[in-house]
Amino acid sequence: MDSSVVEIPLGATHRAFMMPLLDLSLDMVPLANPNEVATFVTEKRRREHLSGRYLLGLALKQWGCGDLSYLEIQRDEFRAPRLAYIQGVWQRTPLPSVSIGHSGGHAFVALAPAGVSIGIDGELLERRLATNAFDLMAKGDELAELKSLPQHAMRMWVKKEAVQKSMGLGMHLNPRDIQLSIESDNQIISIENSKIQLDYYEYNGYRIAVATTGQEHRPMNAEESLLEETKVAMEDNPDWGVGCKTNRNAL
């Protein structure tokens, strides 16, 4: 692991890392998509993206994914990242859920086991949120509480960002619809039918929030769909096989 990488202590099943943004070339980041990188109009955005993908690669190796050449990052209609095997690999070994972020000169990455969706967000401890933004992130009693405790505004913001990421919706989930306790470090919140574990840390000069929930169903690619259909067929029929049964038995 790169000496600049710091692991954020989360617990036994999830892992998270942070690292200063680096000046990286595209060929140093196997999980970067050259076509996506080519669309960035600022060097800052390119640096954030490449650093986040580089850190994800290091985190995946720590997780046990040794060969990154088999993997890619896909995005759904909400731009949520999803780790997947490249077409042609034909693998179904479960891959971890991932979340990537960057702020204040650092990149952040969090990983969770398959079947769990994870979101991470971080902001510098000294950063403050302008009071005129409060009604964009809270409403009702929560907004009144926030106005009475404005020093906790950024604490609330990173929590809500982490929840948005864990749900795979980003800003398509209105932060005003995420109701939470401002001062609590650990809590469980509900959004529609989802239960979300939300944890808050102050670590290495940053406010960091991590949210986890049951993995939402995301579309499978063609290979994943075929492999899933094959698995179901094999489970339904123990004698099921590929190829000509008569020829195989005659050998």
ChimeraX attribute file (.defattr): number of C-alpha atoms within 10 A of each C-alpha:
attribute: neighborCount
match mode: 1-to-1
recipient: residues
	/A:1	10
	/A:2	8
	/A:3	6
	/A:4	10
	/A:5	17
	/A:6	15
	/A:7	15
	/A:8	18
	/A:9	12
	/A:10	15
	/A:11	8
	/A:12	6
	/A:13	8
	/A:14	18
	/A:15	20
	/A:16	22
	/A:17	20
	/A:18	24
	/A:19	21
	/A:20	19
	/A:21	23
	/A:22	17
	/A:23	13
	/A:24	15
	/A:25	11
	/A:26	15
	/A:27	9
	/A:28	12
	/A:29	20
	/A:30	17
	/A:31	22
	/A:32	20
	/A:33	16
	/A:34	12
	/A:35	8
	/A:36	10
	/A:37	15
	/A:38	9
	/A:39	10
	/A:40	13
	/A:41	9
	/A:42	8
	/A:43	10
	/A:44	12
	/A:45	14
	/A:46	20
	/A:47	19
	/A:48	22
	/A:49	24
	/A:50	25
	/A:51	28
	/A:52	27
	/A:53	23
	/A:54	23
	/A:55	27
	/A:56	25
	/A:57	22
	/A:58	18
	/A:59	23
	/A:60	20
	/A:61	13
	/A:62	12
	/A:63	16
	/A:64	8
	/A:65	15
	/A:66	12
	/A:67	10
	/A:68	15
	/A:69	10
	/A:70	17
	/A:71	18
	/A:72	18
	/A:73	16
	/A:74	14
	/A:75	12
	/A:76	12
	/A:77	8
	/A:78	11
	/A:79	12
	/A:80	19
	/A:81	17
	/A:82	18
	/A:83	17
	/A:84	20
	/A:85	21
	/A:86	16
	/A:87	14
	/A:88	8
	/A:89	10
	/A:90	13
	/A:91	14
	/A:92	13
	/A:93	8
	/A:94	11
	/A:95	19
	/A:96	22
	/A:97	23
	/A:98	28
	/A:99	27
	/A:100	25
	/A:101	21
	/A:102	22
	/A:103	15
	/A:104	13
	/A:105	14
	/A:106	20
	/A:107	28
	/A:108	28
	/A:109	29
	/A:110	28
	/A:111	25
	/A:112	21
	/A:113	17
	/A:114	14
	/A:115	15
	/A:116	17
	/A:117	24
	/A:118	32
	/A:119	30
	/A:120	31
	/A:121	29
	/A:122	30
	/A:123	22
	/A:124	18
	/A:125	16
	/A:126	9
	/A:127	12
	/A:128	14
	/A:129	14
	/A:130	10
	/A:131	12
	/A:132	7
	/A:133	10
	/A:134	18
	/A:135	16
	/A:136	12
	/A:137	19
	/A:138	24
	/A:139	17
	/A:140	10
	/A:141	10
	/A:142	18
	/A:143	17
	/A:144	13
	/A:145	15
	/A:146	22
	/A:147	16
	/A:148	10
	/A:149	12
	/A:150	16
	/A:151	12
	/A:152	16
	/A:153	21
	/A:154	21
	/A:155	25
	/A:156	24
	/A:157	22
	/A:158	20
	/A:159	28
	/A:160	31
	/A:161	22
	/A:162	27
	/A:163	30
	/A:164	24
	/A:165	27
	/A:166	29
	/A:167	23
	/A:168	25
	/A:169	16
	/A:170	19
	/A:171	12
	/A:172	10
	/A:173	16
	/A:174	14
	/A:175	21
	/A:176	16
	/A:177	12
	/A:178	19
	/A:179	19
	/A:180	17
	/A:181	15
	/A:182	17
	/A:183	13
	/A:184	12
	/A:185	14
	/A:186	15
	/A:187	13
	/A:188	14
	/A:189	16
	/A:190	13
	/A:191	12
	/A:192	5
	/A:193	6
	/A:194	13
	/A:195	13
	/A:196	20
	/A:197	18
	/A:198	25
	/A:199	19
	/A:200	24
	/A:201	17
	/A:202	16
	/A:203	13
	/A:204	13
	/A:205	11
	/A:206	18
	/A:207	22
	/A:208	23
	/A:209	26
	/A:210	28
	/A:211	28
	/A:212	24
	/A:213	21
	/A:214	16
	/A:215	17
	/A:216	13
	/A:217	7
	/A:218	11
	/A:219	9
	/A:220	11
	/A:221	12
	/A:222	10
	/A:223	17
	/A:224	17
	/A:225	12
	/A:226	13
	/A:227	14
	/A:228	14
	/A:229	12
	/A:230	15
	/A:231	12
	/A:232	11
	/A:233	14
	/A:234	14
	/A:235	11
	/A:236	10
	/A:237	9
	/A:238	8
	/A:239	9
	/A:240	12
	/A:241	12
	/A:242	8
	/A:243	8
	/A:244	8
	/A:245	11
	/A:246	8
	/A:247	8
	/A:248	10
	/A:249	7
	/A:250	6
	/A:251	5
